[in-house]
C-alpha cells in the first residue's frame, strides 16, 4: 500500500450506496493512470472537488460497493461535527508522487 497524490477529474453522486457518497475518478499520473473510488465526502460540493489534489491509499485490494468497484481509498479524517476533512497536499505536486516518510 502506498500513499499517493492524485487529482480529482470527475465527481458524481452514488445514489445506490447505503450512505451518501460520491463516485470519483482520480488521475495518478502516467505510471498509475486514472483510478476510481467512492467516498463519503459529500460535505464537499462536487464543483469544489473537481481538479483538487487529494491523498489516497493505492495498491489496496479493490472494494466492490454495489455495482461500483473502488480501486483506491481516499484519505480523510472525521471532524468533531461528523463531516470528513480531506487530506490534501500543502502545495501542488505531480500526480502519482508518494508520501515521503
Contact map, one row per residue, 1 for C-alpha under 8 A:
11100000000000000000000000000000000000000000000000000000111100000000000000000000000000000000000000000
11110000000000000000000000000000000000000000000000000000111000000000000000000000000000000000000001100
11111000000000000000000000000000000000000000000000000011110000000000000000000000000000000000000001100
01111100000000000000000000010000000000000000000000000011110000000000000000000000000000000000001111100
00111110000000000000000000010000000000000000000000001111000000000000000000000000000000001000111111100
00011111000000000000000001111000000000000000000000001111000000000000000000000000000000000000001100000
00001111100000000000000001110000000000000000000001111100000000000000000000000000000000000000001000000
00000111111000000000000111100000000000000000000011111100000000000000000000000000000000000000000000000
00000011111000000000000111100000000000000000000001100000000000000000000000000000000000000000000000000
00000001111100000000000111000000000000000000000001000000000000000000000000000000000000000000000000000
00000001111110000000011110000000000000000000010011000000000000000000000000000000000000000000000000000
00000000011111000000011100000000000000000000010000000000000000000000000000000000000000000000000000000
00000000001111100000111000000000000000000000000000000000000000000000000000000000000000000000000000000
00000000000111111001111000000000000001000000000000000000000000000000000000000000000000000000000000000
00000000000011111001100000000000000000000000000000000000000000000000000000000000000000000000000000000
00000000000001111100000000000000000000000000000000000000000000000100000000000000000000000000000000000
00000000000001111111100000000000000000000000000000000000000000001100000000000000000000000000000000000
00000000000000011111000000000000000000000000000000000000000000000000000000000000000000000000000000000
00000000000000001111100000000000000000010000000000000000000000000000000000000000000000000000000000000
00000000000001101111110000000000000000010100000000000000000000000000000000000000000000000000000000000
00000000000011101011111000000000000001111100000000000000000000000000000000000000000000000000000000000
00000000001111000001111100000000000001111100000000000000000000000000000000000000000000000000000000000
00000000001111000000111110000000000111100000000000000000000000000000000000000000000000000000000000000
00000001111100000000011111000000000111100000000000000000000000000000000000000000000000000000000000000
00000001111000000000001111100000011110000000000000000000000000000000000000000000000000000000000000000
00000111110000000000000111110000011110000000000000000000000000000000000000000000000000000000000000000
00000111100000000000000011111000111000000000000000000000000000000000000000000000000000000000001100000
00011110000000000000000001111111111000000000000000000000000000000000000000000000000000000000001100000
00000100000000000000000000111111110000000000000000000000000000000000000000000000000000000000011100000
00000000000000000000000000011111100000000000000000000000000000000000000000000000000000000000000100000
00000000000000000000000000011111100000000000000000000000000000000000000000000000000000000000000100000
00000000000000000000000000011111111000000000000000000000000000000000000000000000000000000000000100000
00000000000000000000000000111111111000000000000000000000000000000000000000000000000000000000000000000
00000000000000000000000011111001111100000000000000000000000000000000000000000000000000000000000000000
00000000000000000000000011110001111110000000000000000000000000000000001100000000000000000000000000000
00000000000000000000001111000000011111000000000000000000000000000000111100000000000000000000000000000
00000000000000000000001111000000001111100000000000000000000000000000111111000000000000000000000000000
00000000000001000000111100000000000111110000000000000000000000000000010011000000000000000000000000000
00000000000000000000111100000000000011111100000000000000000000000000000011000000000000000000000000000
00000000000000000011110000000000000001111100000000000000000000000000000000000000000100000000000000000
00000000000000000000110000000000000000111111000000000000000000000000000000000000001111000000000000000
00000000000000000001110000000000000000111111110000000000000000000000000000000000000000000000000000000
00000000000000000000000000000000000000001111100000000000000000000000000000000000001100000000000000000
00000000000000000000000000000000000000001111110110000000000000000000000000000000000000000000000000000
00000000000000000000000000000000000000000111111110000000000000000000000000000000000000000000000000000
00000000001100000000000000000000000000000101111111000000000000000000000000000000000000000000000000000
00000000000000000000000000000000000000000000111111000000000000000000000000000000000000000000000000000
00000000000000000000000000000000000000000001111111110000000000000000000000000000000000000000000000000
00000001001000000000000000000000000000000001111111110000000000000000000000000000000000000000000000000
00000011111000000000000000000000000000000000011111110000000000000000000000000000000000000000000000000
00000011100000000000000000000000000000000000000111111000000000000000000000000000000000000000000000000
00000011000000000000000000000000000000000000000111111100000000000000000000000000000000000000000000000
00001111000000000000000000000000000000000000000000111110000000000000000000000000000000011001000000000
00001111000000000000000000000000000000000000000000011111000000000000000001100000000001111000000000000
00111100000000000000000000000000000000000000000000001111100000000000000001100000000001111000000000000
00111100000000000000000000000000000000000000000000000111110000000000000111100000000000000000000000000
11110000000000000000000000000000000000000000000000000011111100000000000111100000000000000000000000000
11110000000000000000000000000000000000000000000000000001111100000000001110000000000000000000000000000
11000000000000000000000000000000000000000000000000000000111110000000000100000000000000000000000000000
10000000000000000000000000000000000000000000000000000000111111000000001110000000000000000000000000000
00000000000000000000000000000000000000000000000000000000001111100000001000000000000000000000000000000
00000000000000000000000000000000000000000000000000000000000111110000111100000000000000000000000000000
00000000000000000000000000000000000000000000000000000000000011111000111000000000000000000000000000000
00000000000000000000000000000000000000000000000000000000000001111111110000000000000000000000000000000
00000000000000001000000000000000000000000000000000000000000000111111110000000000000000000000000000000
00000000000000011000000000000000000000000000000000000000000000011111100000000000000000000000000000000
00000000000000000000000000000000000000000000000000000000000000011111100000000000000000000000000000000
00000000000000000000000000000000000000000000000000000000000000011111110000000000000000000000000000000
00000000000000000000000000000000000110000000000000000000000001111111111000000000000000000000000000000
00000000000000000000000000000000000111000000000000000000000001111001111110000000000000000000000000000
00000000000000000000000000000000001110000000000000000000010111100000111110000000000000000000000000000
00000000000000000000000000000000001110000000000000000001111101000000011111000000000000000000000000000
00000000000000000000000000000000000011100000000000000001110100000000011111100000000000000000000000000
00000000000000000000000000000000000011100000000000000111100000000000000111110000000001000000000000000
00000000000000000000000000000000000000000000000000000111100000000000000011111000000001100000000000000
00000000000000000000000000000000000000000000000000000000000000000000000001111100000111100000000000000
00000000000000000000000000000000000000000000000000000000000000000000000000111110000111100000000000000
00000000000000000000000000000000000000000000000000000000000000000000000000011111111110000000000000000
00000000000000000000000000000000000000000000000000000000000000000000000000001111111110000000000000000
00000000000000000000000000000000000000000000000000000000000000000000000000000111111000000000000000000
00000000000000000000000000000000000000000000000000000000000000000000000000000111111000000000000000000
00000000000000000000000000000000000000000000000000000000000000000000000000000111111100000000000000000
00000000000000000000000000000000000000001010000000000000000000000000000000000111111110000000000000000
00000000000000000000000000000000000000011010000000000000000000000000000000011110011111000000000000000
00000000000000000000000000000000000000001000000000000000000000000000000000011110001111100000000000000
00000000000000000000000000000000000000001000000000000110000000000000000001111000000111110000000000000
00000000000000000000000000000000000000000000000000000110000000000000000000111000000011111000000000000
00000000000000000000000000000000000000000000000000001110000000000000000000000000000001111100000000000
00001000000000000000000000000000000000000000000000001110000000000000000000000000000000111111100000000
00000000000000000000000000000000000000000000000000000000000000000000000000000000000000011111000000000
00000000000000000000000000000000000000000000000000000000000000000000000000000000000000001111100000000
00000000000000000000000000000000000000000000000000001000000000000000000000000000000000001111110000000
00001000000000000000000000000000000000000000000000000000000000000000000000000000000000001011111010000
00001000000000000000000000001000000000000000000000000000000000000000000000000000000000000001111110000
00011110000000000000000000111000000000000000000000000000000000000000000000000000000000000000111110000
00011100000000000000000000111111000000000000000000000000000000000000000000000000000000000000011111000
00011000000000000000000000000000000000000000000000000000000000000000000000000000000000000000111111100
01111000000000000000000000000000000000000000000000000000000000000000000000000000000000000000000111110
01111000000000000000000000000000000000000000000000000000000000000000000000000000000000000000000011111
00000000000000000000000000000000000000000000000000000000000000000000000000000000000000000000000001111
00000000000000000000000000000000000000000000000000000000000000000000000000000000000000000000000000111
